[in-house]
Amino acid sequence: MIRILAADDSQRGRATLTEMLVAPDFVVVAIASDGREALQLALEHRPDLLVLDINMPHMSGLDVARAVRNSLPQARIILYSAHDPRVFGHRDVTGRHNVHGFLSKSASTQEVVAAIRAVHSGELAFPYPHEPTLEPPTETEMAVLRLLATRMTLEEIAAQLGSREMTIRLSLNEFYDKLGGETRHDLVERARQQGLLP
């Protein structure tokens, strides 16, 4: 049996997850309404897998994932969000945040069940390509990269470019897919190696 903890800060979201997490090999051991409660229940019930809404009060899904890594290193984690999954690219979350998959809130029950089974078995479940591509960077991506090389934060870059932080994060993860690398430092160094930065 796969012991699952689910967390969503909206009552409707929790109800939807509860309906979807029904399978012969699933047992929902706890449902949380915010990040802090999710962490407390995870430590109490020690689930095999957590499905975490990204944006929750008190602690985000990413904060919970980081905290769980130390206390429950064997637990597998799937993020659950209405945002474009590329905003939380796999290179940005698998290592630093202990995340193994991403589910859109528009995913079907079949997709949710399949992702949970895949992640529980040791696979990653991200609905987009993982390998670097050879497409040239866009002007927006280059602007983000140049500012990133100055060690500006994403919030500062967004303010500088008059854009939303979510848009900047999306551009950054597009660059991860094109150049590879595991950290922002890696990304800048690879861009310099390819002559994209001085």
N, C-alpha and C positions, 0 to 999 in steps of 0.2 A: 504493500500500500504506500502511496505517496501522501505524506502528511503535509498539508498546505496551510499557510497563514495568508490571509488576504487583507489588504488595507486600502481604504478609499475614504476621503473626507466627506463625500456626499452620500446621503442615504440611498439615493437612486443608484449610485455607482456600486455601493455595497450589495444592494439587492440584485443588480445585474450580475456581479461577480458570483454571488451565491448560486444563482440560477445556472451559470455557465460551468461552475466547478462541480459538476455531477458526472461521475464516471465510476465504473466498478472498482478501479484502482485508486480512486481519490478519496481522501477524508479531510474535510476542512476542520482543523483543530482550533482555529481562532479567527475572528474578524475584528479589525481595528478601525477606528474612525479618525485617527491622526497618527503622525509619525512617532510621537513619544509612546503612545499606547501600543503601537506596532512593535516597538523595541521591547517594551515590558513583556508583552505577550509572547514574543519570540523567545526571550530568555526563560519564560515560564514553561512554554510548551515544546520548545526545541523542535520546530518543524523541519521537514526535509527541504522545503521550498517555500519562498515568500513571493507573493505577487503584490507589488507596491506601487500605488499611485505616486507619480513624481512630485506633484505639488500638493503638500499637506501641511496643516498647521503644526507648529512646534518643531517638527523635524521633517525635512523633505524625504522622499524615497531614497535619494542618493545618500543623505545623512544616515538613514537607517542602515542602508547597505554597508556603508563604511564601518558603522558600529558593530554590526553583526559579524563582520569578517573576523574580528578579534575573539568574540565570544563563541561563535558558532561557525568555525572555518569550513565545515562540510556542507553548510546550507547553501542551496542554489537560489539565485535571485532573478526575478523578472520584473522589469519596470513596466508600468501601465500608464499610458498617457494619451491625451487627445492631440498632442503635438506631433509634427512630422518626425518620424524616428531618426532621420539623419541629423536632427539637432543634437541628439545624444548618441553620436557615432560610437561604434564598438571600440575603437582605439582609445576613446576618451573615458570609457566607463569600465571595460572589462578588468583592466589592471588596477587603476587607481580607486575604483569604486566598488569592485567586487560584484559586478552585474554580468549575468550570463544570457540575458535575452530581453527583448522589447516587444510589448504588445500594444497595438493601437486600441483605443476604446471603441473603434468601429469594427474590430475583429469579430469574426463569427465564432460561435461556440466550438466548431470543429477546429478552427485555427488556434483557439485558446488551449483546447485539450491537447492538440498536437505539439504546441510549443512547450507546454508543461512536461509532457512525456519526453520530449527531446532534451530539454535542459536537465531534467532529472537523470537522464541516462549519460550525461556528461558532454552533450553537444552545446553549441551556442545557437541561439534563435533570434537572429536579427534580420528583418525583412528588406535587406538591400545589399548590394555587392560589398565584399570586404577587400577585394584586391585593388591596389593602386591602378589608376587608369593613365593613359597617355594624352588625354585631352589637355589643351593649353589652358592656363588659368584665366579667369575672366578679370576685367578691370576691377570689379569689386573685391574679388579674392586677392588681387595684388595689393590693393589699398590696405586691406586688412593685414596681409602678411608684412608689409613695410612697417606698419604701426606695431605689429606684434614683435618685430625685431627690436623695437625700442623698449621692450619690456612693459608696455602699457597693458592694463587689464582689459578684459572684454567690455566692461562698463565704460572705461575711458575711451576705447576705440569707438564704441557706439556713439558716444557724445561727440567725438571728433568728427565722425562721418555723418552726423545727423541721422542716425539710424537706430533701430531697436536692437537691444542686446541679443534677442533671439535670432534676428537676421544675421548678425555678426557670427554667432555660434554656428549657424547653418553654413555660412561661407567658410568658416574655419574647418568644419568637418568635411566639406567638399574637397578642401585642400589635403586633408589627411588621406582621403580616398585616392587622390591623384599622386601624392608624393610618398605616402607611407609614413612610418615613424610612429613612436609610441607617446611622445610628449611634445609640447610646444617647442622646446629647445631642439628636439630632433627635427621638427618640421622646418624651423629656420635654418638649421645647418644643411639639410637636404636641399633647400631652396638656394642656398649659397653655392653648394656644390654643382647645381645645375645652372648657375649663372642668372638666377632670377633675382638675387639680392647681391649687393656689392660685398 
